[in-house]
Amino acid sequence: MITRIEPGKRMSQAVVANGFVFLAGQVAAHPACGVDEQTRQILAEIDRLLERAGSSKAKILSATVYLADMANFAAMNSVWDAWVHPEAKPARATVEARLATPDYKVEIQIIALA
């Protein structure tokens, strides 16, 4: 069984299948701020979507972080480190990438257990 959470025109915000939760890349809802605040917004949205899928940050297996500028790595990490589950840190990659609009400074994609 496949469950699609908040399907839109092009994608679903999350898909639950075979015991896994796949989140679409999440960006800040209000991107007119710094990378630290954008990261806070994104992590709150990840928490919300994981809860809707019957999961939590303790069940995250993998995270991919996209930064528009790798100079923001420390600022993003300061927020991530305060948020990530202390006993359940996922595998993670961080890459520099051009994001969908110049306002976005960070995007995070998650795979978790349901």
C-alpha positions in Angstrom: 0.0 0.0 0.0 1.2 3.5 -0.9 0.0 6.6 1.0 0.6 10.0 -0.5 0.5 12.9 2.0 -0.4 16.3 0.7 -0.3 15.5 -3.0 0.1 18.5 -5.3 0.3 19.2 -9.0 3.8 17.9 -9.3 4.6 15.9 -6.2 3.5 14.8 -2.8 5.1 16.2 0.3 5.5 12.7 1.7 5.0 9.2 0.5 4.7 6.2 2.8 5.4 2.8 1.3 6.7 -0.6 2.6 7.5 0.8 6.1 9.4 3.8 4.8 8.6 7.5 4.7 10.0 9.6 1.8 9.8 13.3 2.2 10.1 15.7 -0.7 12.8 18.3 -0.4 11.6 20.8 2.2 12.3 24.6 1.9 11.3 27.5 4.1 7.7 28.7 3.9 9.0 32.3 4.6 12.5 32.5 2.9 13.1 36.2 3.5 15.5 35.3 6.4 18.9 33.8 7.1 19.9 30.2 6.7 19.5 29.5 10.5 15.8 30.6 10.5 15.2 28.8 7.2 16.6 25.7 8.7 14.3 26.1 11.8 11.3 26.4 9.5 12.3 23.4 7.5 12.9 21.2 10.5 9.5 22.1 12.0 7.9 21.1 8.7 9.8 17.8 8.7 8.5 17.2 12.2 5.0 17.9 11.1 5.2 15.7 8.0 6.8 12.8 9.9 4.1 13.0 12.5 1.4 12.9 9.7 3.1 9.8 8.4 3.2 8.1 11.8 6.9 8.6 12.2 9.3 10.9 14.0 12.9 12.3 13.8 14.0 9.4 15.9 13.2 7.2 12.9 15.1 9.2 10.3 17.5 7.0 8.3 19.0 9.4 5.8 19.0 13.2 5.2 20.3 15.1 2.3 20.9 18.8 2.9 21.3 21.2 0.0 22.9 24.6 0.6 22.9 27.4 -1.9 26.2 28.4 -0.5 28.5 26.1 1.5 29.6 29.2 3.5 26.3 28.6 5.4 27.3 25.1 6.5 28.1 26.1 10.2 24.9 28.2 10.6 22.7 25.3 9.2 24.6 22.8 11.4 24.0 24.9 14.6 20.3 24.5 14.1 20.5 20.9 12.9 22.6 19.9 15.9 20.1 21.3 18.4 17.2 19.5 16.6 18.5 16.1 15.6 17.6 13.2 17.9 20.7 12.7 20.2 20.6 8.8 20.0 19.3 8.5 16.4 21.5 10.6 14.2 20.8 9.6 10.5 23.3 9.1 7.7 23.6 12.6 6.1 25.1 14.3 3.1 25.4 18.0 2.6 26.0 19.5 -0.9 26.1 22.9 -2.4 23.4 23.3 -5.1 21.5 26.0 -6.9 18.0 25.8 -5.4 14.7 26.6 -7.1 14.8 30.3 -6.3 17.6 32.6 -5.0 15.5 33.2 -1.8 16.0 29.6 -0.7 19.3 29.1 1.2 18.7 25.5 2.3 16.6 22.5 1.3 16.4 19.2 3.2 15.2 15.8 2.0 14.5 12.9 4.5 14.0 9.2 4.4 12.6 7.6 7.6 11.0 4.5 8.9 7.2 4.7 9.3 
